[in-house]
Amino acid sequence: MTGTARGTAGGNEEEAPYRPGYEVAAEQLLELIASMDLRPGDRLPTELDLAGRLGMSRTVVREGIKILSALGRVRAQKGRGLYVADDPGMLGSGRFGGFFLPTNLDHLFMLFEFRRVQETEASRLASVRATPVELRAIEKAADTCRRAFESGDVELFEQGDDAFHAGIAAAAHNAFLAVAVQEARRLQSQSGVIALRGTLGGHGAAAIEEHDAIFHAIRDGRPEDAARAAATHIDNTLEDYRKKIQQRVFG
């Protein structure tokens, strides 16, 4: 494996710009953690094993681990090895205090604004960087949401929705963006009653179509269409939240 971005999708044959090997390594390590279904506290393979799995030098893998360690995703225990970290992450850490915790409506709306910036760019990048395997994963997640909505399975819908947005972030091939998307969604899920997690809301049917629009634009290699579709999806989701909150507050 080289220090460049991997193949493009949608028939776009333009060569991707150079990327340092350690950046690619960090990204691949995140994908490996996800593919192995590792949870906080689980032990990672050794550096040597990771290098073999990723087809990279041990030195490059070590640099990638340093990035993930700085982001709070991996921690090393002296004499014991590498572990998936249970750190809440840079947005939820003490260095920022409680400001980023979505404890009121203003914070929730700011969080949606933050997600809009992240996910429009992630969709734009994914449209030119996604691999066939990543496209299939995004499509599968969208199909899961559709099946879950049709059956009224809220838990399955949330799983599919998480997988859909995480899949796009991974396909953007930017480790820092992938972490940021995950952090924003984690904070949203922690907002409890305010975020109305555990309900499909009135936006469920439209969300299915919006997922399809995002996926098709990414698959076809249309960056600006993908970004617009992602922005529309976030905006409509927020509007649904606003309506549900008003119903709860004012009856």
Residue, then its C-alpha position, 0 to 999 in steps of 0.5 A: m500500500t502506498g501513501t496515496a488515496r485509494g481508487t475513485a468511484g463513479g467512473n472518475e479516473e482522475e488520480a487522487p492527490y498524494r497523502p502521507g503514509y501515516e495518514v492512510a495508516a490511521e484511516q486504515l486502522l480505524e476501518l480495521i477496528a470497525s471491521m473487527d467490531l472492536r469495542p472500547g477496552d478490546r485489545l488490538p493486534t500487535e504492531l507487527d500483525l497490524a503492519g502485515r494486515l495493512g500491507m504497510s511498514r511497521t514504522v508507518v503503522r506506528e505513526g498512524i497509531k500515534i495519530l489515533s492515540a492523540l485523537g483518543r481512539v487508541r491507547a497503549q498500555k506499557g507491557r500489555g499492548l494496544y487497546v481501543a480507547d474508551d476516552p469520550g473523544m476530543l469534543g467531549s473531553g474536559r479541555f472543552g468543559g461542558f459546552f459541547l454537551p447538548t444539554n439544551l436546545d441551543h446546543l442541539f441546534m448548534l450540533f446540527e449546524f456542525r453536522r451539516v458542515q461535516e457531512t456535506e464535505a464528507s459526502r463531497l469527498a466520498s463521491v470521488r474517493a469511495t471504493p466499490v466495497e465502501l459503496r456497497a456498505i453505504e447502499k446496504a445501510a440505506d437498505t437497512c433503514r428502508r426495511a426498518f422503517e417499513s417494519g417500524d423497527v426503530e432500533l434497526f433504523e438507528q443502526g442503519d442510519d449510524a452505519f450509513h453516515a459512518g460509511i460515508a465518512a469512512a469513504a471520504h478517506n480523511a481520518f480526522l473527518a471520520v472521527a469528527v462525524q462520529e463524535a457529533r453523532r455520539l453527542q447527538s445520541q447523548s442528548g436523550v429526550i431533547a434529541l428524541r432518540g428512539t422515535l422515527g419521527g415524521h421525517g422517516a419516509a423522507a429520510i429514506e429518499e434522502h439517503d437514496a439521493i445522497f448514495h446515488a450522487i456519491r456512486d455516480g461521482r457527482p460531488e456537488d450533488a452529493a453535498r447538496a443532498a447531504a445538506t438537505h437531509i441534515d436540514n430536514t432532520l433538524e426541522d423534524y426535531r424542531k416540530k417534535i420538540q414543539q409538540r412536546v413543549f406546547g402539546 
